[in-house]
Amino acid sequence: MDLSVSRRLLESILVVKDDLMDSIREECGLKESSKITSLALNKRTVSKEKLCGWIESMCNILNNSAVPLLKSTIEKADRCEVLESEKLKDQKSIIQLQSELIKKKEVEINSIKETMQKTVKSEINSYASVVSKSCAAALAPTRISRAMKTVVERDDRKRNVIIYGMEEAEKEVLPDEVENVLLQLNEKPEISNCCRVGMKKKGVTRPIKFTLRGHDMVLQVLRKAHLLRSTEAYRSVYVCPDRTAEERAAIKEARQKKNLLKVSSVNEVPPNNSDGLKLGHVKS
């Protein structure tokens, strides 16, 4: 029952009740409704017909108005208790998640501090060794600054993901494009800093870089990246970690060596080939 309906029903009950009580009070010759008792009603001046009419009116008020209103109120009260209980559970869940997030952030911060300390210590030891060999002392601040920058960049890259093979459009909405790719992996993490990487060139599709909340989420996405191969729309799309230029060069070199080994193995002379022919060649 709607709140406004309940309010109107209550007002109607009160009006009918007041009219009924005034009628009884006047018939019994009483000044106040609170004085109505069985003794006051048991008078010769009060007819049986009057009593039956009052009883009927009371029954109508109870059955048609008061009782339904009370039932509706009880139902709403029960619902409020359920909602309050659910609210408390949700609040406990939120507090627990916040606590876990704080602990996780503390672990990440401590890991960064530890890495920075190790790197800086290593650079300082290296600098001390150089100084002992009469190297310029002015290099120390530069090396320390470079080491700290390297640690920060490394931590930032841990939370980045690169997508290759996504067609580039004039008015593209990169967050939506990235979310569509991640949905193919059954993932819907919070993403930020979506952008194309590199200078825009005609005929060249630039990769997309975006950031996730933590390194664990990046690993989860990378583990599922192979699922794109089974989709029609994203078969030629590749999801990779954010590597440095040196790392990309090293991977490229390793891939080239692997390809050369494959070609070499194809061109090897079979043991039973007495003519000394290489596969793919015709003897003249």
C-alpha positions in Angstrom: 0.0 0.0 0.0 1.4 3.4 -1.0 2.3 5.9 1.7 -0.2 8.5 0.5 -3.0 6.0 0.3 -2.2 4.9 3.9 -2.3 8.4 5.1 -5.7 9.1 3.4 -7.1 5.9 4.8 -5.9 6.8 8.4 -7.5 10.2 8.1 -10.8 8.6 7.0 -10.7 6.2 9.9 -10.2 9.0 12.4 -13.0 11.0 10.9 -15.5 8.1 11.0 -14.3 7.2 14.5 -14.8 10.7 15.8 -18.3 10.9 14.3 -19.2 7.5 15.9 -17.9 8.4 19.3 -19.7 11.8 19.2 -22.9 10.0 18.4 -22.5 7.6 21.3 -21.5 10.3 23.7 -24.5 12.5 22.8 -26.9 9.6 23.0 -25.6 8.6 26.4 -25.5 12.2 27.7 -21.7 12.2 28.2 -19.4 15.2 27.9 -16.2 13.3 27.0 -15.7 10.2 24.8 -13.4 8.7 27.4 -16.4 8.3 29.7 -18.1 5.8 27.4 -18.4 2.5 29.4 -20.6 -0.5 29.4 -22.5 1.0 32.3 -23.1 4.2 30.3 -24.4 2.2 27.3 -26.7 0.0 29.5 -29.4 2.6 29.8 -33.0 2.5 28.8 -32.6 5.6 26.7 -30.2 3.7 24.5 -32.1 1.4 22.2 -31.0 -2.0 20.9 -31.2 -0.6 17.4 -28.7 2.1 18.3 -26.3 -0.3 19.9 -26.5 -2.6 16.8 -25.8 0.4 14.5 -22.7 1.4 16.6 -21.4 -2.1 16.7 -21.9 -2.4 12.9 -20.0 0.8 12.3 -17.1 -0.3 14.6 -16.9 -3.6 12.7 -16.8 -1.8 9.4 -14.0 0.5 10.6 -12.0 -2.5 11.9 -12.5 -4.9 8.9 -12.4 -2.5 6.0 -10.0 0.2 7.2 -8.1 -0.4 10.5 -7.0 -4.0 10.0 -5.8 -3.6 6.3 -3.9 -0.5 7.4 -2.3 -2.3 10.3 -1.3 -5.3 8.0 0.2 -2.9 5.5 2.2 -1.1 8.3 3.5 -4.5 9.6 4.6 -5.5 6.1 6.4 -2.2 5.7 8.0 -2.6 9.1 9.2 -6.1 8.2 10.5 -4.9 4.8 12.4 -2.0 6.6 14.0 -4.6 8.9 15.1 -6.7 5.9 16.5 -3.6 4.1 18.3 -2.5 7.3 19.8 -5.9 7.7 20.9 -5.9 4.0 22.4 -2.4 4.5 24.4 -3.6 7.4 25.7 -6.6 5.4 26.7 -4.3 2.5 28.4 -1.9 4.9 30.4 -4.8 6.4 31.4 -6.0 2.9 32.5 -2.5 1.9 34.6 -2.1 5.0 36.2 -5.5 4.4 36.9 -4.6 0.8 38.4 -1.3 1.8 40.6 -3.0 4.4 41.8 -5.6 1.8 42.5 -2.7 -0.6 44.5 -0.8 2.0 46.5 -3.9 2.8 47.2 -4.5 -0.9 48.3 -1.0 -1.4 50.6 -1.2 1.6 52.2 -4.4 0.1 52.7 -2.6 -3.2 54.2 0.5 -1.6 56.5 -1.7 0.5 57.5 -3.6 -2.6 58.3 -0.3 -4.4 60.3 1.0 -1.4 62.3 -2.2 -1.2 63.0 -2.2 -4.9 64.1 1.5 -4.8 66.3 0.8 -1.8 68.0 -2.1 -3.5 68.5 -0.2 -6.8 69.8 2.9 -5.1 72.1 0.9 -2.9 73.4 -0.9 -5.9 74.0 2.4 -7.7 75.7 3.9 -4.7 78.0 0.9 -4.4 78.8 1.1 -8.0 79.5 4.8 -7.6 81.8 4.1 -4.7 83.7 1.7 -6.8 84.0 4.2 -9.5 85.2 6.9 -7.1 87.9 4.6 -5.8 89.2 4.5 -9.3 89.4 8.3 -9.5 86.1 8.7 -11.5 84.3 12.0 -11.3 82.2 12.3 -8.1 79.6 14.3 -10.0 78.1 11.2 -11.5 76.5 10.0 -8.3 73.4 12.3 -8.2 72.8 11.5 -11.9 72.9 7.8 -11.4 70.7 7.9 -8.3 68.2 10.0 -10.1 68.3 7.7 -13.1 67.9 4.6 -10.9 64.8 6.1 -9.1 63.3 7.1 -12.5 63.9 3.5 -13.7 62.1 2.0 -10.7 59.1 4.4 -11.1 58.9 3.7 -14.8 59.1 0.0 -14.2 56.3 0.1 -11.7 54.1 2.2 -14.0 54.7 -0.2 -16.9 53.6 -3.1 -14.7 50.1 -1.7 -14.7 50.0 -1.0 -18.4 48.7 -3.1 -21.3 49.3 -2.7 -25.0 46.8 -3.8 -27.7 48.1 -4.3 -31.3 46.0 -4.6 -34.4 43.0 -2.4 -33.5 41.9 -0.3 -36.5 42.3 3.4 -36.1 39.4 5.7 -36.7 38.9 9.4 -36.8 36.4 9.8 -34.0 37.1 6.7 -32.0 36.3 6.3 -28.3 39.3 4.4 -27.0 37.9 3.4 -23.6 34.9 1.8 -25.3 37.1 0.0 -27.8 39.3 -1.4 -25.0 36.3 -2.5 -22.9 34.9 -4.4 -25.9 38.2 -6.3 -26.2 38.3 -7.1 -22.5 34.7 -8.3 -22.6 35.8 -11.0 -25.1 38.1 -12.2 -22.2 35.2 -12.1 -19.7 36.9 -9.3 -17.9 35.5 -5.8 -17.0 38.3 -4.1 -14.9 38.6 -0.4 -14.2 40.7 1.2 -17.0 42.4 4.6 -17.4 44.8 6.6 -19.5 43.7 5.1 -22.8 45.7 6.5 -25.7 47.4 5.6 -29.0 51.2 5.2 -28.9 53.5 6.9 -31.4 53.2 9.5 -34.2 50.2 9.2 -36.4 51.3 8.1 -39.9 49.3 7.2 -43.0 48.8 3.5 -43.4 50.2 2.7 -40.0 47.9 1.4 -37.2 49.2 2.6 -33.8 48.9 0.4 -30.8 46.6 1.3 -27.8 48.0 1.7 -24.3 45.9 1.7 -21.2 46.4 1.3 -17.4 44.8 -1.1 -14.9 44.6 -0.8 -11.2 47.3 -3.3 -10.4 49.8 -5.7 -11.8 47.7 -8.7 -10.8 44.9 -7.5 -13.0 47.3 -7.1 -15.9 48.5 -10.7 -15.5 44.9 -11.9 -15.4 44.2 -10.2 -18.7 47.4 -11.4 -20.3 46.6 -15.0 -19.3 43.3 -14.8 -21.2 44.6 -13.0 -24.2 44.7 -16.2 -26.3 40.9 -16.3 -26.2 40.9 -13.5 -28.9 42.1 -16.0 -31.5 38.8 -17.8 -31.3 36.7 -14.7 -32.1 35.9 -13.4 -35.6 36.2 -9.7 -34.9 39.4 -9.8 -32.8 41.3 -12.7 -34.4 44.2 -10.4 -35.5 44.3 -8.4 -32.2 47.1 -9.0 -29.8 47.3 -8.1 -26.1 50.8 -7.6 -24.7 52.6 -6.2 -21.6 54.1 -2.7 -21.8 57.7 -3.4 -22.7 60.7 -1.0 -23.0 62.3 -0.3 -26.3 65.2 -2.6 -25.2 62.9 -5.4 -24.3 61.0 -5.1 -27.6 64.3 -5.1 -29.5 65.5 -8.2 -27.6 62.2 -10.1 -28.4 62.4 -9.1 -32.0 66.0 -10.3 -32.3 65.1 -13.6 -30.6 62.2 -14.1 -33.0 64.4 -13.4 -36.0 66.9 -16.0 -34.7 64.1 -18.5 -34.2 62.9 -17.9 -37.8 66.4 -18.4 -39.2 66.7 -21.7 -37.3 63.4 -22.9 -38.9 64.6 -22.0 -42.4 68.0 -23.6 -41.7 66.3 -26.8 -40.5 64.1 -26.9 -43.7 67.1 -26.6 -45.9 69.2 -29.3 -44.2 70.3 -32.2 -46.4 68.4 -35.4 -45.5 70.6 -38.3 -44.4 69.4 -40.6 -47.2 69.8 -38.0 -49.9 72.7 -39.4 -51.8 72.6 -36.8 -54.5 73.5 -34.1 -52.0 70.4 -32.1 -53.0 68.9 -29.5 -50.6 65.2 -29.4 -50.2 63.6 -26.9 -52.5 66.4 -27.1 -55.1 66.5 -28.9 -58.4 69.7 -30.6 -59.5 71.0 -29.2 -62.8 
